Amino acid sequence: MAEELENIDKFEAKETHNKLPIGWLILFWGLIIWGAFYLYMYTPSLGGWSQEKEYQESVTK
């Protein structure tokens, strides 16, 4: 057990030096951007969209 604790720095350096694949980064940032867009477009206090407003527009057409 003591040998494992002595080599913990080497183990951590070995396991954490890998970079995240580009596809995962694109997915991560894409979801953040999509979430911000979704909140802006479909939150009444931010974007002004509401189901009642949509209904009234469709009725007047």
mmCIF file as Biopython writes it, N, C-alpha, C and O atoms, coordinates in Angstrom:
data_model
#
loop_
_atom_site.group_PDB
_atom_site.id
_atom_site.type_symbol
_atom_site.label_atom_id
_atom_site.label_alt_id
_atom_site.label_comp_id
_atom_site.label_asym_id
_atom_site.label_entity_id
_atom_site.label_seq_id
_atom_site.pdbx_PDB_ins_code
_atom_site.Cartn_x
_atom_site.Cartn_y
_atom_site.Cartn_z
_atom_site.occupancy
_atom_site.B_iso_or_equiv
_atom_site.auth_seq_id
_atom_site.auth_asym_id
_atom_site.pdbx_PDB_model_num
ATOM 1   N N  . MET A ? 1  ? 0.821   -1.191 0.000   1.0 0.0 1  A 1 
ATOM 2   C CA . MET A ? 1  ? 0.000   0.000  0.000   1.0 0.0 1  A 1 
ATOM 3   C C  . MET A ? 1  ? 0.866   1.256  0.000   1.0 0.0 1  A 1 
ATOM 4   O O  . MET A ? 1  ? 0.534   2.234  -0.669  1.0 0.0 1  A 1 
ATOM 5   N N  . ALA A ? 2  ? 1.954   1.240  0.730   1.0 0.0 2  A 1 
ATOM 6   C CA . ALA A ? 2  ? 2.831   2.403  0.807   1.0 0.0 2  A 1 
ATOM 7   C C  . ALA A ? 2  ? 3.461   2.694  -0.548  1.0 0.0 2  A 1 
ATOM 8   O O  . ALA A ? 2  ? 3.683   3.854  -0.896  1.0 0.0 2  A 1 
ATOM 9   N N  . GLU A ? 3  ? 3.750   1.640  -1.315  1.0 0.0 3  A 1 
ATOM 10  C CA . GLU A ? 3  ? 4.348   1.831  -2.640  1.0 0.0 3  A 1 
ATOM 11  C C  . GLU A ? 3  ? 3.363   2.540  -3.576  1.0 0.0 3  A 1 
ATOM 12  O O  . GLU A ? 3  ? 3.758   3.365  -4.400  1.0 0.0 3  A 1 
ATOM 13  N N  . GLU A ? 4  ? 2.100   2.210  -3.436  1.0 0.0 4  A 1 
ATOM 14  C CA . GLU A ? 4  ? 1.092   2.855  -4.273  1.0 0.0 4  A 1 
ATOM 15  C C  . GLU A ? 4  ? 0.978   4.340  -3.944  1.0 0.0 4  A 1 
ATOM 16  O O  . GLU A ? 4  ? 0.810   5.159  -4.848  1.0 0.0 4  A 1 
ATOM 17  N N  . LEU A ? 5  ? 1.067   4.695  -2.681  1.0 0.0 5  A 1 
ATOM 18  C CA . LEU A ? 5  ? 0.979   6.096  -2.288  1.0 0.0 5  A 1 
ATOM 19  C C  . LEU A ? 5  ? 2.192   6.892  -2.741  1.0 0.0 5  A 1 
ATOM 20  O O  . LEU A ? 5  ? 2.088   8.085  -3.028  1.0 0.0 5  A 1 
ATOM 21  N N  . GLU A ? 6  ? 3.338   6.234  -2.802  1.0 0.0 6  A 1 
ATOM 22  C CA . GLU A ? 6  ? 4.548   6.924  -3.270  1.0 0.0 6  A 1 
ATOM 23  C C  . GLU A ? 6  ? 4.463   7.220  -4.767  1.0 0.0 6  A 1 
ATOM 24  O O  . GLU A ? 6  ? 5.012   8.219  -5.232  1.0 0.0 6  A 1 
ATOM 25  N N  . ASN A ? 7  ? 3.797   6.381  -5.502  1.0 0.0 7  A 1 
ATOM 26  C CA . ASN A ? 7  ? 3.721   6.540  -6.957  1.0 0.0 7  A 1 
ATOM 27  C C  . ASN A ? 7  ? 2.431   7.225  -7.407  1.0 0.0 7  A 1 
ATOM 28  O O  . ASN A ? 7  ? 2.099   7.192  -8.592  1.0 0.0 7  A 1 
ATOM 29  N N  . ILE A ? 8  ? 1.714   7.834  -6.496  1.0 0.0 8  A 1 
ATOM 30  C CA . ILE A ? 8  ? 0.429   8.442  -6.853  1.0 0.0 8  A 1 
ATOM 31  C C  . ILE A ? 8  ? 0.606   9.620  -7.819  1.0 0.0 8  A 1 
ATOM 32  O O  . ILE A ? 8  ? -0.242  9.837  -8.686  1.0 0.0 8  A 1 
ATOM 33  N N  . ASP A ? 9  ? 1.683   10.372 -7.681  1.0 0.0 9  A 1 
ATOM 34  C CA . ASP A ? 9  ? 1.921   11.494 -8.596  1.0 0.0 9  A 1 
ATOM 35  C C  . ASP A ? 9  ? 2.143   11.001 -10.018 1.0 0.0 9  A 1 
ATOM 36  O O  . ASP A ? 9  ? 1.628   11.592 -10.967 1.0 0.0 9  A 1 
ATOM 37  N N  . LYS A ? 10 ? 2.892   9.942  -10.171 1.0 0.0 10 A 1 
ATOM 38  C CA . LYS A ? 10 ? 3.119   9.384  -11.502 1.0 0.0 10 A 1 
ATOM 39  C C  . LYS A ? 10 ? 1.810   8.851  -12.083 1.0 0.0 10 A 1 
ATOM 40  O O  . LYS A ? 10 ? 1.534   9.026  -13.270 1.0 0.0 10 A 1 
ATOM 41  N N  . PHE A ? 11 ? 1.012   8.205  -11.245 1.0 0.0 11 A 1 
ATOM 42  C CA . PHE A ? 11 ? -0.267  7.658  -11.703 1.0 0.0 11 A 1 
ATOM 43  C C  . PHE A ? 11 ? -1.202  8.771  -12.151 1.0 0.0 11 A 1 
ATOM 44  O O  . PHE A ? 11 ? -1.812  8.670  -13.215 1.0 0.0 11 A 1 
ATOM 45  N N  . GLU A ? 12 ? -1.324  9.828  -11.360 1.0 0.0 12 A 1 
ATOM 46  C CA . GLU A ? 12 ? -2.213  10.933 -11.717 1.0 0.0 12 A 1 
ATOM 47  C C  . GLU A ? 12 ? -1.742  11.640 -12.974 1.0 0.0 12 A 1 
ATOM 48  O O  . GLU A ? 12 ? -2.557  12.006 -13.822 1.0 0.0 12 A 1 
ATOM 49  N N  . ALA A ? 13 ? -0.447  11.835 -13.103 1.0 0.0 13 A 1 
ATOM 50  C CA . ALA A ? 13 ? 0.079   12.502 -14.296 1.0 0.0 13 A 1 
ATOM 51  C C  . ALA A ? 13 ? -0.178  11.648 -15.532 1.0 0.0 13 A 1 
ATOM 52  O O  . ALA A ? 13 ? -0.487  12.172 -16.602 1.0 0.0 13 A 1 
ATOM 53  N N  . LYS A ? 14 ? -0.051  10.356 -15.385 1.0 0.0 14 A 1 
ATOM 54  C CA . LYS A ? 14 ? -0.252  9.454  -16.510 1.0 0.0 14 A 1 
ATOM 55  C C  . LYS A ? 14 ? -1.730  9.422  -16.928 1.0 0.0 14 A 1 
ATOM 56  O O  . LYS A ? 14 ? -2.023  9.384  -18.124 1.0 0.0 14 A 1 
ATOM 57  N N  . GLU A ? 15 ? -2.641  9.437  -15.994 1.0 0.0 15 A 1 
ATOM 58  C CA . GLU A ? 15 ? -4.055  9.304  -16.293 1.0 0.0 15 A 1 
ATOM 59  C C  . GLU A ? 15 ? -4.708  10.607 -16.746 1.0 0.0 15 A 1 
ATOM 60  O O  . GLU A ? 15 ? -5.734  10.562 -17.425 1.0 0.0 15 A 1 
ATOM 61  N N  . THR A ? 16 ? -4.165  11.737 -16.404 1.0 0.0 16 A 1 
ATOM 62  C CA . THR A ? 16 ? -4.821  13.008 -16.721 1.0 0.0 16 A 1 
ATOM 63  C C  . THR A ? 16 ? -4.154  13.793 -17.845 1.0 0.0 16 A 1 
ATOM 64  O O  . THR A ? 16 ? -4.548  14.931 -18.100 1.0 0.0 16 A 1 
ATOM 65  N N  . HIS A ? 17 ? -3.183  13.239 -18.509 1.0 0.0 17 A 1 
ATOM 66  C CA . HIS A ? 17 ? -2.522  13.996 -19.564 1.0 0.0 17 A 1 
ATOM 67  C C  . HIS A ? 17 ? -3.238  13.900 -20.900 1.0 0.0 17 A 1 
ATOM 68  O O  . HIS A ? 17 ? -2.874  14.614 -21.835 1.0 0.0 17 A 1 
ATOM 69  N N  . ASN A ? 18 ? -4.234  13.053 -21.022 1.0 0.0 18 A 1 
ATOM 70  C CA . ASN A ? 18 ? -4.970  12.902 -22.281 1.0 0.0 18 A 1 
ATOM 71  C C  . ASN A ? 18 ? -5.910  14.086 -22.487 1.0 0.0 18 A 1 
ATOM 72  O O  . ASN A ? 18 ? -6.515  14.599 -21.546 1.0 0.0 18 A 1 
ATOM 73  N N  . LYS A ? 19 ? -6.012  14.502 -23.747 1.0 0.0 19 A 1 
ATOM 74  C CA . LYS A ? 19 ? -6.920  15.596 -24.093 1.0 0.0 19 A 1 
ATOM 75  C C  . LYS A ? 19 ? -8.281  15.031 -24.462 1.0 0.0 19 A 1 
ATOM 76  O O  . LYS A ? 19 ? -8.397  13.884 -24.894 1.0 0.0 19 A 1 
ATOM 77  N N  . LEU A ? 20 ? -9.299  15.845 -24.288 1.0 0.0 20 A 1 
ATOM 78  C CA . LEU A ? 20 ? -10.655 15.452 -24.626 1.0 0.0 20 A 1 
ATOM 79  C C  . LEU A ? 20 ? -10.812 15.434 -26.146 1.0 0.0 20 A 1 
ATOM 80  O O  . LEU A ? 20 ? -10.334 16.353 -26.810 1.0 0.0 20 A 1 
ATOM 81  N N  . PRO A ? 21 ? -11.467 14.417 -26.722 1.0 0.0 21 A 1 
ATOM 82  C CA . PRO A ? 21 ? -11.658 14.374 -28.173 1.0 0.0 21 A 1 
ATOM 83  C C  . PRO A ? 21 ? -12.441 15.591 -28.663 1.0 0.0 21 A 1 
ATOM 84  O O  . PRO A ? 21 ? -13.290 16.119 -27.945 1.0 0.0 21 A 1 
ATOM 85  N N  . ILE A ? 22 ? -12.155 16.026 -29.875 1.0 0.0 22 A 1 
ATOM 86  C CA . ILE A ? 22 ? -12.760 17.229 -30.438 1.0 0.0 22 A 1 
ATOM 87  C C  . ILE A ? 22 ? -14.272 17.072 -30.573 1.0 0.0 22 A 1 
ATOM 88  O O  . ILE A ? 22 ? -15.008 18.048 -30.428 1.0 0.0 22 A 1 
ATOM 89  N N  . GLY A ? 23 ? -14.740 15.868 -30.847 1.0 0.0 23 A 1 
ATOM 90  C CA . GLY A ? 23 ? -16.179 15.640 -30.959 1.0 0.0 23 A 1 
ATOM 91  C C  . GLY A ? 23 ? -16.903 15.916 -29.655 1.0 0.0 23 A 1 
ATOM 92  O O  . GLY A ? 23 ? -17.999 16.476 -29.663 1.0 0.0 23 A 1 
ATOM 93  N N  . TRP A ? 24 ? -16.309 15.531 -28.535 1.0 0.0 24 A 1 
ATOM 94  C CA . TRP A ? 24 ? -16.908 15.790 -27.226 1.0 0.0 24 A 1 
ATOM 95  C C  . TRP A ? 24 ? -16.917 17.281 -26.923 1.0 0.0 24 A 1 
ATOM 96  O O  . TRP A ? 24 ? -17.876 17.787 -26.340 1.0 0.0 24 A 1 
ATOM 97  N N  . LEU A ? 25 ? -15.867 17.986 -27.311 1.0 0.0 25 A 1 
ATOM 98  C CA . LEU A ? 25 ? -15.832 19.438 -27.090 1.0 0.0 25 A 1 
ATOM 99  C C  . LEU A ? 25 ? -16.904 20.147 -27.912 1.0 0.0 25 A 1 
ATOM 100 O O  . LEU A ? 25 ? -17.570 21.060 -27.425 1.0 0.0 25 A 1 
ATOM 101 N N  . ILE A ? 26 ? -17.064 19.720 -29.158 1.0 0.0 26 A 1 
ATOM 102 C CA . ILE A ? 26 ? -18.092 20.312 -30.017 1.0 0.0 26 A 1 
ATOM 103 C C  . ILE A ? 26 ? -19.474 20.045 -29.437 1.0 0.0 26 A 1 
ATOM 104 O O  . ILE A ? 26 ? -20.320 20.939 -29.402 1.0 0.0 26 A 1 
ATOM 105 N N  . LEU A ? 27 ? -19.705 18.814 -28.981 1.0 0.0 27 A 1 
ATOM 106 C CA . LEU A ? 27 ? -20.990 18.474 -28.367 1.0 0.0 27 A 1 
ATOM 107 C C  . LEU A ? 27 ? -21.235 19.312 -27.114 1.0 0.0 27 A 1 
ATOM 108 O O  . LEU A ? 27 ? -22.333 19.836 -26.925 1.0 0.0 27 A 1 
ATOM 109 N N  . PHE A ? 28 ? -20.230 19.442 -26.266 1.0 0.0 28 A 1 
ATOM 110 C CA . PHE A ? 28 ? -20.353 20.198 -25.026 1.0 0.0 28 A 1 
ATOM 111 C C  . PHE A ? 28 ? -20.717 21.653 -25.292 1.0 0.0 28 A 1 
ATOM 112 O O  . PHE A ? 28 ? -21.691 22.158 -24.734 1.0 0.0 28 A 1 
ATOM 113 N N  . TRP A ? 29 ? -19.949 22.331 -26.137 1.0 0.0 29 A 1 
ATOM 114 C CA . TRP A ? 29 ? -20.209 23.744 -26.412 1.0 0.0 29 A 1 
ATOM 115 C C  . TRP A ? 29 ? -21.480 23.925 -27.229 1.0 0.0 29 A 1 
ATOM 116 O O  . TRP A ? 29 ? -22.191 24.914 -27.052 1.0 0.0 29 A 1 
ATOM 117 N N  . GLY A ? 30 ? -21.776 22.984 -28.123 1.0 0.0 30 A 1 
ATOM 118 C CA . GLY A ? 30 ? -23.016 23.058 -28.888 1.0 0.0 30 A 1 
ATOM 119 C C  . GLY A ? 30 ? -24.241 22.980 -27.996 1.0 0.0 30 A 1 
ATOM 120 O O  . GLY A ? 30 ? -25.216 23.699 -28.218 1.0 0.0 30 A 1 
ATOM 121 N N  . LEU A ? 31 ? -24.205 22.111 -26.983 1.0 0.0 31 A 1 
ATOM 122 C CA . LEU A ? 31 ? -25.334 22.005 -26.059 1.0 0.0 31 A 1 
ATOM 123 C C  . LEU A ? 31 ? -25.487 23.266 -25.212 1.0 0.0 31 A 1 
ATOM 124 O O  . LEU A ? 31 ? -26.607 23.678 -24.910 1.0 0.0 31 A 1 
ATOM 125 N N  . ILE A ? 32 ? -24.385 23.870 -24.833 1.0 0.0 32 A 1 
ATOM 126 C CA . ILE A ? 32 ? -24.464 25.119 -24.070 1.0 0.0 32 A 1 
ATOM 127 C C  . ILE A ? 32 ? -25.073 26.225 -24.928 1.0 0.0 32 A 1 
ATOM 128 O O  . ILE A ? 32 ? -25.935 26.968 -24.461 1.0 0.0 32 A 1 
ATOM 129 N N  . ILE A ? 33 ? -24.636 26.336 -26.162 1.0 0.0 33 A 1 
ATOM 130 C CA . ILE A ? 33 ? -25.171 27.363 -27.067 1.0 0.0 33 A 1 
ATOM 131 C C  . ILE A ? 33 ? -26.638 27.098 -27.363 1.0 0.0 33 A 1 
ATOM 132 O O  . ILE A ? 33 ? -27.447 28.026 -27.356 1.0 0.0 33 A 1 
ATOM 133 N N  . TRP A ? 34 ? -26.995 25.834 -27.626 1.0 0.0 34 A 1 
ATOM 134 C CA . TRP A ? 34 ? -28.392 25.486 -27.881 1.0 0.0 34 A 1 
ATOM 135 C C  . TRP A ? 34 ? -29.260 25.787 -26.657 1.0 0.0 34 A 1 
ATOM 136 O O  . TRP A ? 34 ? -30.374 26.290 -26.799 1.0 0.0 34 A 1 
ATOM 137 N N  . GLY A ? 35 ? -28.766 25.488 -25.476 1.0 0.0 35 A 1 
ATOM 138 C CA . GLY A ? 35 ? -29.526 25.756 -24.259 1.0 0.0 35 A 1 
ATOM 139 C C  . GLY A ? 35 ? -29.779 27.236 -24.063 1.0 0.0 35 A 1 
ATOM 140 O O  . GLY A ? 35 ? -30.879 27.635 -23.682 1.0 0.0 35 A 1 
ATOM 141 N N  . ALA A ? 36 ? -28.762 28.060 -24.322 1.0 0.0 36 A 1 
ATOM 142 C CA . ALA A ? 36 ? -28.937 29.508 -24.190 1.0 0.0 36 A 1 
ATOM 143 C C  . ALA A ? 36 ? -29.938 30.019 -25.220 1.0 0.0 36 A 1 
ATOM 144 O O  . ALA A ? 36 ? -30.784 30.854 -24.901 1.0 0.0 36 A 1 
ATOM 145 N N  . PHE A ? 37 ? -29.848 29.528 -26.445 1.0 0.0 37 A 1 
ATOM 146 C CA . PHE A ? 37 ? -30.786 29.917 -27.500 1.0 0.0 37 A 1 
ATOM 147 C C  . PHE A ? 37 ? -32.209 29.498 -27.127 1.0 0.0 37 A 1 
ATOM 148 O O  . PHE A ? 37 ? -33.149 30.279 -27.275 1.0 0.0 37 A 1 
ATOM 149 N N  . TYR A ? 38 ? -32.361 28.276 -26.647 1.0 0.0 38 A 1 
ATOM 150 C CA . TYR A ? 38 ? -33.678 27.765 -26.274 1.0 0.0 38 A 1 
ATOM 151 C C  . TYR A ? 38 ? -34.282 28.594 -25.147 1.0 0.0 38 A 1 
ATOM 152 O O  . TYR A ? 38 ? -35.460 28.946 -25.198 1.0 0.0 38 A 1 
ATOM 153 N N  . LEU A ? 39 ? -33.491 28.905 -24.141 1.0 0.0 39 A 1 
ATOM 154 C CA . LEU A ? 39 ? -33.993 29.723 -23.039 1.0 0.0 39 A 1 
ATOM 155 C C  . LEU A ? 39 ? -34.427 31.098 -23.526 1.0 0.0 39 A 1 
ATOM 156 O O  . LEU A ? 39 ? -35.460 31.614 -23.099 1.0 0.0 39 A 1 
ATOM 157 N N  . TYR A ? 40 ? -33.645 31.689 -24.413 1.0 0.0 40 A 1 
ATOM 158 C CA . TYR A ? 40 ? -33.995 33.018 -24.924 1.0 0.0 40 A 1 
ATOM 159 C C  . TYR A ? 40 ? -35.272 32.977 -25.751 1.0 0.0 40 A 1 
ATOM 160 O O  . TYR A ? 40 ? -36.135 33.845 -25.610 1.0 0.0 40 A 1 
ATOM 161 N N  . MET A ? 41 ? -35.396 31.972 -26.615 1.0 0.0 41 A 1 
ATOM 162 C CA . MET A ? 41 ? -36.535 31.934 -27.532 1.0 0.0 41 A 1 
ATOM 163 C C  . MET A ? 41 ? -37.844 31.535 -26.861 1.0 0.0 41 A 1 
ATOM 164 O O  . MET A ? 41 ? -38.901 32.038 -27.242 1.0 0.0 41 A 1 
ATOM 165 N N  . TYR A ? 42 ? -37.801 30.650 -25.878 1.0 0.0 42 A 1 
ATOM 166 C CA . TYR A ? 42 ? -39.032 30.084 -25.364 1.0 0.0 42 A 1 
ATOM 167 C C  . TYR A ? 42 ? -39.313 30.388 -23.903 1.0 0.0 42 A 1 
ATOM 168 O O  . TYR A ? 42 ? -40.135 29.714 -23.282 1.0 0.0 42 A 1 
ATOM 169 N N  . THR A ? 43 ? -38.656 31.376 -23.348 1.0 0.0 43 A 1 
ATOM 170 C CA . THR A ? 43 ? -38.964 31.820 -21.997 1.0 0.0 43 A 1 
ATOM 171 C C  . THR A ? 43 ? -39.669 33.165 -22.112 1.0 0.0 43 A 1 
ATOM 172 O O  . THR A ? 43 ? -39.107 34.107 -22.671 1.0 0.0 43 A 1 
ATOM 173 N N  . PRO A ? 44 ? -40.883 33.272 -21.595 1.0 0.0 44 A 1 
ATOM 174 C CA . PRO A ? 44 ? -41.645 34.521 -21.753 1.0 0.0 44 A 1 
ATOM 175 C C  . PRO A ? 44 ? -40.919 35.749 -21.210 1.0 0.0 44 A 1 
ATOM 176 O O  . PRO A ? 44 ? -41.021 36.829 -21.792 1.0 0.0 44 A 1 
ATOM 177 N N  . SER A ? 45 ? -40.203 35.606 -20.126 1.0 0.0 45 A 1 
ATOM 178 C CA . SER A ? 45 ? -39.543 36.778 -19.555 1.0 0.0 45 A 1 
ATOM 179 C C  . SER A ? 45 ? -38.306 37.196 -20.351 1.0 0.0 45 A 1 
ATOM 180 O O  . SER A ? 45 ? -37.899 38.356 -20.285 1.0 0.0 45 A 1 
ATOM 181 N N  . LEU A ? 46 ? -37.710 36.285 -21.090 1.0 0.0 46 A 1 
ATOM 182 C CA . LEU A ? 46 ? -36.508 36.639 -21.854 1.0 0.0 46 A 1 
ATOM 183 C C  . LEU A ? 46 ? -36.819 36.979 -23.306 1.0 0.0 46 A 1 
ATOM 184 O O  . LEU A ? 46 ? -36.418 38.033 -23.799 1.0 0.0 46 A 1 
ATOM 185 N N  . GLY A ? 47 ? -37.526 36.096 -23.986 1.0 0.0 47 A 1 
ATOM 186 C CA . GLY A ? 47 ? -37.743 36.280 -25.408 1.0 0.0 47 A 1 
ATOM 187 C C  . GLY A ? 47 ? -39.123 36.771 -25.781 1.0 0.0 47 A 1 
ATOM 188 O O  . GLY A ? 47 ? -39.336 37.202 -26.914 1.0 0.0 47 A 1 
ATOM 189 N N  . GLY A ? 48 ? -40.060 36.717 -24.864 1.0 0.0 48 A 1 
ATOM 190 C CA . GLY A ? 48 ? -41.402 37.192 -25.149 1.0 0.0 48 A 1 
ATOM 191 C C  . GLY A ? 48 ? -42.323 36.149 -25.741 1.0 0.0 48 A 1 
ATOM 192 O O  . GLY A ? 48 ? -43.478 36.468 -26.023 1.0 0.0 48 A 1 
ATOM 193 N N  . TRP A ? 49 ? -41.884 34.933 -25.943 1.0 0.0 49 A 1 
ATOM 194 C CA . TRP A ? 49 ? -42.732 33.895 -26.505 1.0 0.0 49 A 1 
ATOM 195 C C  . TRP A ? 49 ? -43.661 33.343 -25.436 1.0 0.0 49 A 1 
ATOM 196 O O  . TRP A ? 49 ? -43.252 33.134 -24.294 1.0 0.0 49 A 1 
ATOM 197 N N  . SER A ? 50 ? -44.907 33.108 -25.810 1.0 0.0 50 A 1 
ATOM 198 C CA . SER A ? 50 ? -45.834 32.421 -24.911 1.0 0.0 50 A 1 
ATOM 199 C C  . SER A ? 50 ? -46.815 31.634 -25.767 1.0 0.0 50 A 1 
ATOM 200 O O  . SER A ? 50 ? -47.059 31.969 -26.926 1.0 0.0 50 A 1 
ATOM 201 N N  . GLN A ? 51 ? -47.360 30.605 -25.190 1.0 0.0 51 A 1 
ATOM 202 C CA . GLN A ? 51 ? -48.303 29.761 -25.903 1.0 0.0 51 A 1 
ATOM 203 C C  . GLN A ? 51 ? -49.580 30.530 -26.214 1.0 0.0 51 A 1 
ATOM 204 O O  . GLN A ? 51 ? -50.170 30.357 -27.281 1.0 0.0 51 A 1 
ATOM 205 N N  . GLU A ? 52 ? -49.995 31.355 -25.307 1.0 0.0 52 A 1 
ATOM 206 C CA . GLU A ? 52 ? -51.205 32.145 -25.524 1.0 0.0 52 A 1 
ATOM 207 C C  . GLU A ? 52 ? -51.008 33.119 -26.685 1.0 0.0 52 A 1 
ATOM 208 O O  . GLU A ? 52 ? -51.917 33.307 -27.493 1.0 0.0 52 A 1 
ATOM 209 N N  . LYS A ? 53 ? -49.853 33.727 -26.775 1.0 0.0 53 A 1 
ATOM 210 C CA . LYS A ? 53 ? -49.550 34.655 -27.857 1.0 0.0 53 A 1 
ATOM 211 C C  . LYS A ? 53 ? -49.561 33.931 -29.204 1.0 0.0 53 A 1 
ATOM 212 O O  . LYS A ? 53 ? -50.087 34.456 -30.186 1.0 0.0 53 A 1 
ATOM 213 N N  . GLU A ? 54 ? -48.987 32.741 -29.254 1.0 0.0 54 A 1 
ATOM 214 C CA . GLU A ? 54 ? -49.001 31.935 -30.472 1.0 0.0 54 A 1 
ATOM 215 C C  . GLU A ? 54 ? -50.429 31.597 -30.881 1.0 0.0 54 A 1 
ATOM 216 O O  . GLU A ? 54 ? -50.783 31.659 -32.058 1.0 0.0 54 A 1 
ATOM 217 N N  . TYR A ? 55 ? -51.238 31.239 -29.895 1.0 0.0 55 A 1 
ATOM 218 C CA . TYR A ? 55 ? -52.621 30.890 -30.169 1.0 0.0 55 A 1 
ATOM 219 C C  . TYR A ? 55 ? -53.389 32.091 -30.734 1.0 0.0 55 A 1 
ATOM 220 O O  . TYR A ? 55 ? -54.127 31.953 -31.709 1.0 0.0 55 A 1 
ATOM 221 N N  . GLN A ? 56 ? -53.216 33.245 -30.131 1.0 0.0 56 A 1 
ATOM 222 C CA . GLN A ? 56 ? -53.910 34.440 -30.604 1.0 0.0 56 A 1 
ATOM 223 C C  . GLN A ? 56 ? -53.502 34.803 -32.026 1.0 0.0 56 A 1 
ATOM 224 O O  . GLN A ? 56 ? -54.335 35.234 -32.824 1.0 0.0 56 A 1 
ATOM 225 N N  . GLU A ? 57 ? -52.228 34.630 -32.342 1.0 0.0 57 A 1 
ATOM 226 C CA . GLU A ? 57 ? -51.759 34.903 -33.704 1.0 0.0 57 A 1 
ATOM 227 C C  . GLU A ? 57 ? -52.357 33.938 -34.701 1.0 0.0 57 A 1 
ATOM 228 O O  . GLU A ? 57 ? -52.700 34.327 -35.818 1.0 0.0 57 A 1 
ATOM 229 N N  . SER A ? 58 ? -52.487 32.669 -34.305 1.0 0.0 58 A 1 
ATOM 230 C CA . SER A ? 58 ? -53.040 31.684 -35.236 1.0 0.0 58 A 1 
ATOM 231 C C  . SER A ? 58 ? -54.548 31.897 -35.419 1.0 0.0 58 A 1 
ATOM 232 O O  . SER A ? 58 ? -55.078 31.630 -36.498 1.0 0.0 58 A 1 
ATOM 233 N N  . VAL A ? 59 ? -55.226 32.362 -34.407 1.0 0.0 59 A 1 
ATOM 234 C CA . VAL A ? 59 ? -56.666 32.608 -34.498 1.0 0.0 59 A 1 
ATOM 235 C C  . VAL A ? 59 ? -56.926 33.813 -35.399 1.0 0.0 59 A 1 
ATOM 236 O O  . VAL A ? 59 ? -57.873 33.785 -36.186 1.0 0.0 59 A 1 
ATOM 237 N N  . THR A ? 60 ? -56.127 34.856 -35.310 1.0 0.0 60 A 1 
ATOM 238 C CA . THR A ? 60 ? -56.344 36.055 -36.116 1.0 0.0 60 A 1 
ATOM 239 C C  . THR A ? 60 ? -56.031 35.812 -37.585 1.0 0.0 60 A 1 
ATOM 240 O O  . THR A ? 60 ? -56.498 36.573 -38.432 1.0 0.0 60 A 1 
ATOM 241 N N  . LYS A ? 61 ? -55.271 34.796 -37.917 1.0 0.0 61 A 1 
ATOM 242 C CA . LYS A ? 61 ? -54.967 34.505 -39.338 1.0 0.0 61 A 1 
ATOM 243 C C  . LYS A ? 61 ? -56.101 33.845 -39.961 1.0 0.0 61 A 1 
ATOM 244 O O  . LYS A ? 61 ? -56.049 33.517 -41.146 1.0 0.0 61 A 1 
#
